[in-house]
Amino acid sequence: MSEPDLVVACVSSHTGPEWRWIDARLRAEGIDCRFHYLKPTGDGAPHGREACRQAIALARDTGGVLVTHGVPAALACATLQRLSRARARHVAWSWHHPTTPRRRDRWHARLVVGAVDAFVVHSRLEAEWQHGLLGIPPRKLEVVPWPYEEGDALSLAAPPPAPAEYACMIGASDRDLPTLFAAMERLPDVPLVIAVRPENLEGLRPPPNVQVHLRLPKPQAWSLVAGCKVFVLPLGSRSARTGHSCLVQAMAFGRPVVTTDSLGLWEYVRPGETALVVPPGDPDRLAEALRTLWTDAAWAAAIGDAGRELAESALSERQVARGAADLLRRLAGRPTRRRPPPLLAPTAVTSAS
């Protein structure tokens, strides 16, 4: 393992001390991550703006890099740095708005994005959307794949009771439950287990063959995915920019996948090979694809194996850490190892049953 020679001061928007990003993988690349949190951690450590100030000072004084995770941390740190004479180099990792931000929030973001040196997004669609929304220059937008959790970073817990064989769907952003429920009404003999938020179910009545869990802890949700017969990712439109983490983890588990034809997944999906892809809002095609993988064990296994191979070859934390390390070294003015980032070539998604 390499001795660290570059300090990265991380500020997380939504998580606490149990979350360590990919620090173990980055340490192997000679990078030492130090963590700060916007939310109180319960141990009296600084949080909020004071945590941002300390992280900025650490990155600046060590010649390192400030890495914020999520939009709130990025905006808080960029606001503090905007008028500073001695700034730290700043990477806004996972810069993503699940929905179009309010006008006031867009104005705030446009005001401070100049204080950010690079924005890491997880699809080319996200990069194009952020450029159009906030005018972020393309040279500042870095497309880095979303890695699956592995090793010590992956935590599993006993899942809630489920049928012996079941299909599975987890996640909340842009999930098209009306279409999914309509598809399940066409498949009364196929059990489906879902983990969502309460707001996803507003105005909906799940069919009898759908088991619902609300606010399920991530270790239990991952266990549901790991044990399912088919994983389904129904998104609301072709322009959906979400679903990467659930898709990639399902592929890493070797689960056969059915997903919506989404431009945001072009870097992740090979239609008919690593997933069956269906048009958005089409319950008949969704039901047909689910039925195919539910009943055709050979094809389901082939798709699951191909998805796992793709994930292991390009979407592991090890692969993503190598690209991240080169980005961080480049911004810090340090020599890189000149390896190409582990970005998947975009695939033209064609809907198929």
FIGUVO-756066 format. One record per atom (N, C-alpha, C): z negated, x negated, y negated. Coordinates in steps of 0.02 Angstrom, whole numbers, padded with zeros to 5 digits, always signed. Layout:
# residues N
ZXY...
END
This chain:
# residues 353
+00000-00042+00060+00000+00000+00000+00000-00044-00062+00043-00028-00110+00049-00068-00171-00013-00060-00214-00032-00116-00248-00085-00111-00297-00059-00075-00359-00096-00026-00386-00072+00011-00445-00061-00036-00504-00004-00027-00538+00010-00065-00598+00031-00020-00656+00029+00045-00644+00046+00093-00697-00004+00151-00693-00035+00168-00749-00082+00224-00752-00046+00286-00775-00057+00341-00741-00031+00406-00760-00091+00452-00773-00096+00476-00834-00150+00523-00853-00123+00594-00844-00150+00630-00794-00126+00698-00778-00171+00750-00810-00140+00801-00839-00177+00859-00865-00149+00921-00831-00192+00956-00795-00171+01015-00757-00188+01079-00794-00142+01126-00792-00152+01190-00827-00198+01237-00791-00192+01242-00725-00223+01298-00690-00270+01279-00633-00275+01215-00617-00313+01197-00558-00371+01150-00575-00415+01139-00525-00474+01099-00536-00473+01036-00494-00531+01003-00487-00535+00937-00456-00510+00934-00383-00506+00991-00349-00482+00989-00280-00407+00976-00278-00373+00985-00334-00300+00975-00336-00284+00905-00359-00244+00869-00320-00230+00799-00335-00155+00784-00339-00114+00834-00350-00041+00825-00356-00016+00785-00297+00025+00734-00308+00049+00690-00254+00021+00619-00266-00043+00616-00285-00070+00551-00306-00072+00500-00249-00084+00523-00187-00085+00475-00132-00016+00443-00122+00036+00484-00128+00104+00457-00121+00122+00412-00180+00100+00430-00240+00115+00388-00298+00076+00322-00296+00016+00323-00269-00023+00261-00263+00015+00211-00219+00047+00237-00167+00088+00193-00125+00146+00164-00163+00165+00195-00219+00219+00170-00262+00192+00127-00319+00126+00112-00318+00097+00070-00370+00076+00108-00432+00063+00172-00426+00045+00214-00484-00024+00245-00473-00066+00239-00522-00135+00263-00519-00141+00326-00562-00154+00384-00529-00161+00447-00565-00234+00460-00583-00246+00477-00645-00313+00497-00668-00308+00569-00693-00354+00612-00670-00345+00684-00681-00392+00712-00734-00365+00758-00774-00401+00795-00824-00380+00868-00817-00424+00914-00837-00411+00985-00824-00423+01028-00886-00378+01076-00896-00388+01122-00953-00447+01168-00940-00456+01190-00878-00510+01236-00863-00575+01198-00850-00633+01229-00865-00697+01197-00848-00701+01184-00773-00727+01126-00755-00731+01107-00684-00799+01118-00654-00848+01138-00694-00915+01151-00668-00959+01090-00663-00932+01031-00679-00972+00970-00675-00987+00940-00744-00973+00979-00796-00987+00955-00863-00933+00911-00892-00878+00898-00855-00825+00855-00880-00788+00891-00937-00760+00853-00984-00724+00884-01039-00665+00925-01013-00651+00979-01048-00594+01020-01030-00560+01042-01095-00507+01080-01088-00471+01104-01147-00442+01047-01188-00446+01054-01254-00415+01004-01298-00447+00936-01292-00512+00934-01278-00544+00869-01271-00517+00832-01210-00505+00869-01155-00474+00838-01097-00405+00811-01114-00367+00849-01154-00301+00826-01175-00307+00763-01217-00354+00761-01264-00363+00702-01306-00379+00640-01264-00424+00649-01215-00442+00592-01173-00383+00568-01131-00344+00614-01105-00286+00595-01065-00234+00558-01108-00222+00584-01168-00175+00551-01213-00197+00481-01229-00262+00473-01245-00288+00407-01262-00282+00359-01203-00296+00383-01142-00292+00341-01083-00221+00317-01073-00173+00363-01076-00103+00344-01066-00079+00296-01121-00098+00309-01182-00077+00267-01239-00108+00197-01234-00173+00194-01220-00208+00130-01221-00190+00085-01162-00169+00115-01107-00151+00075-01048-00076+00061-01042-00038+00088-01090+00035+00082-01084+00062+00123-01028+00026+00176-01010+00046+00220-00956+00085+00280-00979+00082+00333-00940+00119+00393-00954+00073+00453-00948+00080+00501-00994+00046+00565-00991+00089+00613-00951+00062+00644-00900+00098+00695-00861+00059+00760-00863+00088+00811-00894+00057+00877-00894+00088+00919-00840+00048+00964-00811+00071+01007-00757+00066+01080-00780+00123+01112-00788+00124+01181-00813+00132+01183-00888+00156+01240-00912+00171+01248-00983+00109+01245-01028+00053+01277-01011-00005+01275-01057-00028+01204-01072-00035+01162-01021-00057+01093-01032-00005+01055-01072+00059+01066-01059+00111+01031-01096+00109+01049-01170+00101+01113-01185+00099+01134-01255+00037+01107-01290-00020+01109-01256-00082+01085-01286-00077+01011-01304-00050+00971-01257-00045+00899-01270+00010+00883-01321+00066+00918-01316+00121+00906-01364+00100+00925-01435+00060+00978-01442+00035+00997-01508-00008+00942-01538-00052+00913-01497-00094+00858-01522-00054+00796-01539+00000+00785-01502+00039+00724-01513+00091+00730-01569+00106+00791-01588+00163+00802-01633+00157+00762-01698+00098+00759-01727+00088+00725-01791+00055+00657-01782+00049+00634-01720+00015+00570-01708+00062+00512-01720+00036+00459-01749+00076+00399-01760+00083+00357-01697+00032+00358-01656+00033+00320-01593+00031+00369-01535+00090+00383-01509+00096+00433-01457+00100+00401-01388+00078+00439-01338+00089+00420-01269+00156+00449-01245+00189+00415-01201+00249+00444-01170+00228+00504-01128+00265+00558-01133+00242+00623-01106+00296+00653-01061+00277+00667-00999+00319+00704-00952+00288+00772-00940+00325+00825-00953+00302+00893-00939+00328+00913-00870+00285+00905-00820+00305+00918-00750+00299+00993-00736+00346+01018-00697+00348+01091-00680+00347+01133-00744+00392+01117-00790+00401+01156-00851+00439+01219-00831+00404+01275-00828+00434+01336-00801+00402+01397-00832+00443+01443-00855+00420+01509-00878+00443+01561-00827+00397+01594-00791+00419+01643-00742+00456+01702-00774+00438+01718-00836+00474+01770-00874+00489+01743-00943+00532+01776-00980+00549+01754-01047+00487+01758-01092+00467+01702-01122+00407+01704-01164+00418+01744-01227+00362+01767-01255+00365+01805-01318+00393+01762-01374+00416+01796-01427+00447+01760-01483+00399+01709-01512+00336+01727-01520+00286+01680-01547+00279+01619-01503+00278+01630-01437+00271+01573-01391+00334+01529-01391+00392+01561-01399+00454+01521-01404+00453+01478-01467+00430+01508-01521+00426+01470-01585+00379+01410-01577+00322+01420-01545+00274+01366-01535+00306+01311-01492+00339+01331-01438+00370+01282-01394+00423+01242-01430+00466+01276-01468+00519+01240-01504+00489+01191-01555+00431+01208-01582+00400+01166-01632+00376+01100-01604+00355+01100-01540+00323+01040-01513+00363+01005-01458+00419+01033-01435+00454+01002-01379+00481+00932-01398+00489+00919-01462+00511+00853-01482+00461+00798-01465+00397+00817-01455+00346+00768-01437+00342+00756-01362+00387+00786-01324+00390+00777-01252+00451+00735-01235+00443+00684-01193+00497+00638-01178+00540+00661-01119+00512+00699-01073+00551+00724-01016+00519+00788-00990+00562+00835-00971+00540+00898-00941+00565+00900-00869+00520+00904-00822+00538+00908-00751+00542+00981-00731+00601+01001-00707+00612+01068-00681+00635+01061-00608+00640+01117-00573+00652+01113-00501+00717+01144-00478+00761+01159-00525+00829+01181-00507+00874+01171-00568+00938+01166-00556+00985+01160-00611+00987+01225-00652+00977+01282-00618+00975+01345-00655+00918+01344-00706+00859+01318-00686+00803+01314-00732+00820+01269-00791+00853+01212-00778+00872+01167-00832+00919+01201-00881+00968+01237-00856+01014+01272-00901+00979+01326-00941+00933+01362-00909+00896+01416-00942+00852+01388-00997+00817+01333-00984+00772+01303-01033+00812+01275-01092+00870+01247-01078+00912+01222-01133+00934+01279-01178+00954+01335-01148+00975+01392-01188+00917+01426-01224+00859+01428-01192+00801+01463-01221+00770+01424-01278+00760+01360-01268+00721+01320-01316+00760+01263-01348+00823+01255-01329+00862+01202-01357+00841+01133-01334+00808+01128-01276+00788+01062-01250+00851+01023-01233+00859+00962-01259+00920+00924-01245+00928+00910-01171+00988+00916-01144+00999+00902-01073+00974+00834-01051+00976+00784-01095+00954+00716-01076+00878+00715-01062+00842+00764-01087+00770+00767-01075+00751+00808-01014+00799+00841-00983+00785+00886-00927+00799+00849-00862+00748+00840-00821+00753+00806-00757+00744+00857-00701+00795+00863-00657+00791+00909-00601+00763+00872-00541+00703+00890-00519+00670+00858-00463+00653+00912-00412+00669+00903-00349+00654+00955-00299+00579+00969-00294+00564+01030-00275+00495+01049-00262+00477+01024-00192+00424+00984-00183+00408+00959-00117+00363+01007-00078+00369+01005-00013+00322+01043+00028+00257+01005+00036+00203+01041+00049+00138+01010+00058+00133+00983+00129+00105+00922+00136+00101+00891+00201+00038+00848+00203+00019+00827+00263-00037+00782+00270-00101+00811+00242-00139+00768+00207-00203+00790+00178-00193+00842+00123-00133+00845+00094-00121+00894+00040-00114+00965+00067-00099+00971+00131-00089+01037+00161-00154+01062+00191-00177+01119+00165-00239+01148+00192-00222+01216+00222-00242+01225+00285-00231+01288+00320-00299+01319+00337-00301+01384+00339-00362+01419+00357-00343+01476+00405-00392+01501+00440-00378+01556+00487-00347+01614+00449-00289+01637+00469-00257+01692+00434-00292+01758+00451-00282+01809+00410-00309+01875+00428-00275+01901+00491-00306+01949+00524-00276+01976+00586-00205+02000+00573-00160+01985+00620-00091+02004+00613-00064+02021+00682-00008+02056+00687+00023+02068+00752+00040+02002+00787+00050+02005+00852+00066+01944+00890+00131+01913+00864+00180+01954+00848+00242+01931+00817+00253+01971+00753+00271+01937+00700+00280+01971+00635+00326+01931+00591+00360+01967+00545+00395+01935+00490+00345+01927+00433+00361+01884+00385+00312+01868+00333+00347+01860+00266+00312+01880+00213+00333+01868+00144+00271+01855+00103+00270+01800+00064+00215+01787+00018+00243+01771-00050+00200+01777-00101+00221+01760-00169+00226+01822-00213+00231+01811-00278+00230+01867-00325+00287+01866-00375+00305+01809-00402+00354+01807-00456+00423+01827-00432+00452+01876-00467+00521+01899-00453+00531+01927-00383+00478+01945-00348+00485+01972-00281+00510+02044-00285+00562+02058-00247+00594+02124-00247+00565+02166-00190+00505+02193-00201+00473+02232-00148+00507+02299-00136+00535+02333-00186+00570+02395-00170+00626+02385-00119+00666+02334-00128+00720+02321-00080+00691+02301-00013+00639+02259-00013+00608+02238+00050+00579+02298+00087+00544+02342+00053+00514+02400+00087+00569+02446+00114+00623+02454+00075+00678+02496+00099+00709+02466+00162+00714+02400+00165+00741+02367+00224+00694+02377+00283+00629+02373+00272+00581+02381+00327+00580+02452+00353+00596+02501+00312+00602+02570+00337+00659+02576+00387+00708+02532+00382+00764+02531+00428+00747+02491+00492+00688+02458+00491+00667+02416+00548+00597+02437+00570+00587+02498+00592+00519+02522+00606+00484+02484+00662+00522+02449+00705+00491+02412+00760+00476+02339+00742+00489+02319+00680+00477+02250+00658+00416+02249+00612+00360+02218+00631+00302+02214+00587+00313+02161+00533+00292+02177+00473+00297+02130+00416+00227+02122+00386+00207+02060+00374+00144+02045+00340+00161+02013+00274+00133+02039+00219+00147+02012+00153+00082+01995+00117+00086+01944+00074+00030+01925+00031+00056+01925-00040+00031+01971-00082+00057+01980-00150-00001+01991-00198+00016+02005-00260-00034+02024-00310-00034+02100-00318-00089+02128-00343-00091+02201-00350-00034+02229-00393-00015+02192-00445+00038+02218-00490+00105+02224-00454+00116+02186-00401+00178+02191-00363+00187+02260-00331+00131+02294-00318+00133+02357-00281+00132+02419-00326+00132+02408-00392+00128+02466-00437+00186+02514-00425+00170+02578-00412+00220+02629-00400+00254+02627-00333+00229+02584-00287+00261+02576-00222+00214+02598-00166+00243+02621-00112+00204+02638-00052+00233+02599+00006+00196+02551+00033+00222+02511+00088+00236+02555+00150+00290+02543+00187+00302+02579+00249+00247+02564+00300+00241+02605+00352+00187+02595+00401+00188+02528+00437+00247+02497+00443+00251+02433+00479+00241+02373+00434+00216+02384+00373+00203+02329+00326+00128+02323+00315+00100+02265+00330+00030+02250+00320+00024+02210+00255-00019+02232+00209-00023+02203+00141-00089+02166+00133-00086+02107+00104-00146+02069+00084-00139+02052+00011-00193+02062-00027-00193+02049-00099-00234+01987-00115-00207+01946-00159-00241+01885-00182-00267+01843-00124-00226+01833-00075-00245+01794-00017-00249+01720-00037-00302+01684-00020-00306+01613-00036-00247+01575-00005-00225+01524-00040-00165+01489-00017-00171+01461+00054-00228+01432+00075-00231+01407+00144-00218+01462+00196-00241+01523+00182-00227+01578+00228-00154+01600+00224-00127+01601+00163-00057+01620+00155-00011+01571+00191-00025+01506+00184+00015+01457+00220+00009+01466+00295-00050+01484+00319-00058+01496+00391-00016+01555+00414-00012+01607+00373+00031+01664+00390+00104+01641+00396+00126+01600+00349+00195+01576+00352+00206+01533+00415+00159+01489+00428+00166+01444+00486+00171+01482+00552+00140+01540+00555+00138+01577+00618+00188+01633+00624+00230+01644+00574+00274+01702+00576+00336+01688+00618+00369+01742+00638+00431+01737+00676+00491+01729+00631+00489+01761+00572+00542+01756+00522+00509+01758+00453+00532+01715+00408+00508+01716+00340+00562+01746+00296+00542+01792+00251+00590+01826+00208+00570+01815+00135+00620+01800+00094+00609+01787+00022+00656+01833-00017+00633+01895-00034+00675+01941-00071+00665+01932-00147+00715+01910-00182+00711+01899-00253+00749+01953-00291+00730+01962-00355+00754+02019-00393+00826+02015-00417+00854+01955-00421+00922+01948-00447+00950+01880-00429+01015+01871-00441+01046+01806-00429+01022+01754-00479+00992+01776-00534+00969+01729-00585+00894+01715-00579+00863+01736-00524+00791+01722-00514+00781+01646-00510+00727+01622-00543+00714+01550-00546+00649+01532-00509+00630+01572-00462+00566+01563-00428+00576+01561-00352+00520+01551-00316+00522+01555-00243+00527+01488-00208+00533+01432-00246+00545+01367-00215+00488+01345-00170+00426+01352-00194+00370+01325-00155+00364+01361-00088+00371+01427-00088+00365+01465-00025+00424+01450+00021+00484+01447-00007+00542+01432+00034+00537+01364+00067+00520+01313+00027+00517+01244+00052+00463+01237+00106+00406+01270+00095+00352+01265+00145+00372+01299+00210+00405+01356+00205+00429+01391+00265+00479+01348+00303+00524+01315+00266+00572+01270+00299+00536+01212+00333+00486+01184+00299+00449+01128+00328+00412+01149+00392+00390+01211+00395+00358+01237+00455+00409+01253+00511+00473+01249+00495+00524+01265+00544+00535+01338+00555+00517+01380+00504+00525+01452+00511+00597+01472+00492+00630+01515+00531+00695+01542+00510+00687+01585+00448+00733+01579+00401+00725+01608+00335+00782+01656+00320+00764+01713+00289+00812+01758+00257+00794+01759+00183+00843+01747+00140+00829+01745+00069+00885+01778+00029+00869+01796-00032+00917+01825-00078+00964+01771-00103+01026+01790-00115+01076+01746-00147+01054+01734-00219+01024+01676-00231+00996+01659-00297+01023+01592-00320+01048+01589-00381+01072+01526-00409+01017+01474-00413+00955+01497-00419+00899+01451-00425+00883+01415-00360+00914+01436-00304+00901+01405-00239+00961+01364-00214+01011+01354-00256+01072+01319-00234+01057+01250-00208+01007+01216-00235+00991+01149-00212+00952+01149-00146+00931+01207-00123+00884+01210-00068+00911+01245-00005+00963+01284-00012+00985+01327+00043+01057+01310+00063+01068+01305+00128+01136+01300+00155+01148+01364+00195+01186+01411+00167+01193+01478+00197+01220+01474+00269+01188+01512+00312+01208+01514+00382+01184+01455+00422+01158+01404+00389+01134+01344+00424+01058+01337+00419+01032+01338+00358+00959+01334+00349+00928+01400+00330+00969+01451+00318+00944+01518+00300+01001+01567+00304+00985+01630+00316+01033+01684+00306+01024+01709+00235+01078+01718+00199+01077+01735+00128+01109+01803+00119+01076+01846+00081+01100+01915+00071+01103+01931-00003+01143+01980-00022+01148+01998-00093+01082+02027-00118+01067+02020-00182+01007+02052-00209+01014+02127-00210+00957+02161-00199+00955+02233-00205+00993+02271-00152+01005+02241-00093+01044+02273-00040+01000+02279+00022+00965+02334+00031+00919+02341+00088+00955+02341+00155+01016+02366+00158+01053+02367+00221+01068+02296+00245+01093+02254+00200+01108+02185+00219+01045+02146+00234+00992+02159+00197+00928+02125+00210+00902+02145+00279+00904+02210+00295+00881+02233+00360+00924+02203+00416+00989+02199+00405+01033+02171+00455+01017+02097+00469+01005+02059+00416+00990+01988+00425+00922+01979+00459+00873+02019+00440+00808+02015+00473+00813+02033+00547+00851+02085+00561+00860+02106+00631+00894+02050+00671+00942+02017+00641+00978+01963+00675+00930+01907+00696+00889+01883+00650+00844+01829+00666+00785+01853+00709+00769+01916+00706+00714+01943+00747+00735+01947+00821+00799+01961+00833+00821+01973+00901+00860+01915+00932+00890+01873+00891+00930+01818+00916+00889+01754+00914+00854+01740+00969+00807+01684+00970+00843+01617+00961+00902+01610+00990+00937+01547+00985+00959+01532+00913+00986+01582+00879+01008+01571+00810+00947+01560+00766+00894+01598+00776+00833+01589+00737+00806+01518+00745+00805+01493+00806+00780+01425+00818+00824+01374+00785+00890+01384+00787+00936+01337+00756+00927+01334+00680+00918+01392+00650+00907+01394+00577+00840+01363+00560+00788+01378+00599+00724+01348+00586+00725+01272+00592+00760+01247+00643+00764+01174+00653+00804+01142+00596+00859+01173+00575+00899+01144+00521+00861+01144+00456+00822+01196+00443+00781+01198+00383+00729+01144+00382+00696+01134+00440+00646+01081+00445+00678+01012+00433+00736+01000+00462+00769+00936+00453+00787+00924+00380+00812+00976+00347+00829+00969+00276+00767+00955+00235+00713+00991+00249+00651+00980+00212+00626+00909+00222+00625+00886+00284+00599+00819+00298+00642+00764+00268+00707+00775+00263+00752+00723+00238+00753+00720+00162+00737+00774+00127+00746+00774+00054+00690+00806+00015+00644+00842+00047+00596+00882+00010+00523+00864+00026+00512+00807+00058+00443+00787+00073+00410+00759+00010+00344+00759+00010+00308+00729-00046+00325+00655-00053+00337+00622+00002+00355+00551+00000+00421+00540-00037+00471+00582-00022+00536+00576-00055+00530+00591-00129+00496+00646-00146+00489+00666-00216+00449+00614-00255+00397+00585-00223+00357+00535-00258+00398+00474-00276+00446+00455-00235+00488+00398-00251+00529+00411-00314+00559+00470-00317+00596+00487-00378+00552+00493-00438+00492+00522-00429+00445+00529-00484+00422+00461-00509+00409+00415-00462+00387+00348-00482+00439+00313-00524+00502+00319-00505+00554+00287-00544+00560+00318-00614+00553+00384-00619+00554+00417-00684+00496+00393-00727+00436+00390-00700+00378+00369-00738+00384+00296-00760+00409+00253-00716+00418+00183-00735+00470+00175-00789+00523+00213-00784+00575+00209-00835+00548+00228-00904+00509+00282-00906+00482+00304-00971+00431+00254-00997+00395+00220-00952+00345+00171-00974+00377+00103-00990+00443+00097-00982+00475+00034-00995+00463-00018-00941+00448+00005-00880+00436-00041-00825+00497-00043-00780+00506-00097-00742+00562-00100-00695+00555-00046-00641+00611-00016-00624+00611+00034-00570+00639+00002-00508+00633+00039-00453+00660+00013-00390+00731+00036-00379+00758+00069-00431+00829+00087-00433+00852+00125-00371+00811+00173-00349+00832+00218-00295+00853+00284-00326+00904+00315-00300+00923+00380-00328+00869+00431-00315+00858+00477-00362+00808+00529-00351+00829+00573-00292+00781+00603-00256+00796+00641-00196+00821+00711-00212+00871+00715-00257+00896+00781-00277+00949+00804-00228+00942+00864-00204+00992+00892-00158+01055+00910-00196+01111+00901-00165+01173+00923-00195+01174+00999-00196+01193+01030-00253+01194+01103-00255+01245+01132-00206+01226+01187-00176+01269+01221-00127+01290+01287-00156+01354+01302-00154+01378+01367-00177+01355+01419-00127+01307+01460-00148+01280+01511-00103+01327+01570-00097+01344+01586-00036+01387+01643-00023+01348+01692+00021+01343+01753-00002+01303+01803+00035+01332+01812+00105+01286+01814+00153+01307+01824+00222+01253+01863+00257+01271+01898+00308+01222+01936+00346+01195+01892+00401
END
